[in-house]
Amino acid sequence: MNFDFNVDEEFARRLDSQDSLKNFRERFYIPSNTIYLDGNSLGLFPKEAEMSLLRVTNEWKTLAIQGWFEGQRPWWYFGEDLGAMAAPLVGAEPEEVVATGTTTINLHSLVSTFYHPNGNRTKILADELDFPSDIYALKDQIKLKGLNPDQHLVLAPPNGRFFDEKKIVELMTDEIALVLLPSALYRSGQLLDMAYLTDESHKRGIPIGFDCCHSVGAVPHYFDEWGVDFAFWCSYKYLNSGPGGTAFLYINKKHFSKEPGLSGWFGYVKEKQFDMSLDFKHAKSAGGWQISSSNILCSAPIEGSLKVTLEAGIHGIRKKSLKMTSYLIYLVDHLLTEDPYDFEIGTPRTEQRTGHVALEHCEAFRITEALKTRGVITDFRPPNIVRIAPVALYNTYHEIWQVVQILKEIIEKQEYKQFSK
Ligand SMILES: *Cc1c(COP(=O)(O)O)cnc(C)c1O
């Protein structure tokens, strides 16, 4: 990953003109007078997502209940259909992925399926830099087994901003019943080596799952090849499917016959669902892990969004994303690290990173506010991080160049000082 960059504006323009994905920007609604670099929190709205959403609302108007079977994409199979569409993004077979629920609910459902404390193996291994919701949920899962999270939740400590995967592996002892890790850290953007972690976990007889919110749509995944047991991720970050949109889950097909930990009628064997039997029999596919009726209105935009992502291709997206984050790191290194700027890069410089760059600065919070008044949307993560996500599908190299100039001015003119801490 060696790029020959320079700091000139003209160079940014040239990168844009040579970009094979440049036309995808027109497929999105870009807020006016805004440089939007927050697609790792909420992706922008693709026009195709609006179309699939409007089609479904129209089906509700015109077909009403018949939409379940007579919609253009019948609602009854919507979750499975979207799962099959998304499967190539994560290296899975179509029936191993389903669009259902929400991220944290899917965590509960999957952990309750895979966490069976037994004998000496009673603990869950996660990590100290995990997204808080995951930790809250894991503690509850442990409590539901009648155990104390203080003793049964092991959190791998980082080495500074990052993890050394070998240190995580050292914690995979014979007391661990389940490993649950993020694919990428939401602050530093470090991408963990999922293949290696899965391999090591399995060597020790421990099932392993990943929260992939911060990587699906930005990075290719190979769940089947790696042998990951389960995974889940949201659709509203790099998948651009709208605030609180339906999430996804993946179950490796070797586990299809496992009993779902949280069952509901939508996971029933599809052809027999209306038998209304009181004995639950789950579908032998990821669809078996659905709980409730598909939330169709929160799923409809996913169809259009996935079309755009699949058309661009996840490998092309990854290639451009790495080039964009490399370019941003290059500009920060050359223009923003010395006194008085004093920014530091808090993201791996290798390819072990997802789609955003963490800029560290002791005034990160006020700088994020100052950026906002300049029409630049990024986000702040405590204690000292401005996260900047140049998204391959809709951001430009020139925007990255502009943001670095704006950051330079914000520091030079001390613009951030007008905001309270
Ligand atoms: C965004 C994110 C979530 C969000 O959880 P919701 O249940 O969708 O609110 C969970 N985990 C990680 C790692 C995230 O980045």
The ligand as an ORCA input file, in Angstrom:
! r2SCAN-3c Opt
* xyz 0 1
  C     -23.027      1.206     15.991
  C     -22.672      0.038     16.821
  C     -23.632     -0.652     17.545
  C     -25.044     -0.106     17.596
  O     -25.934     -0.887     18.233
  P     -27.505     -0.681     17.952
  O     -28.098     -1.777     18.718
  O     -27.691     -0.748     16.469
  O     -27.865      0.679     18.468
  C     -23.256     -1.796     18.219
  N     -21.982     -2.227     18.199
  C     -21.013     -1.555     17.532
  C     -19.616     -2.062     17.507
  C     -21.332     -0.403     16.829
  O     -20.392      0.240     16.175
*
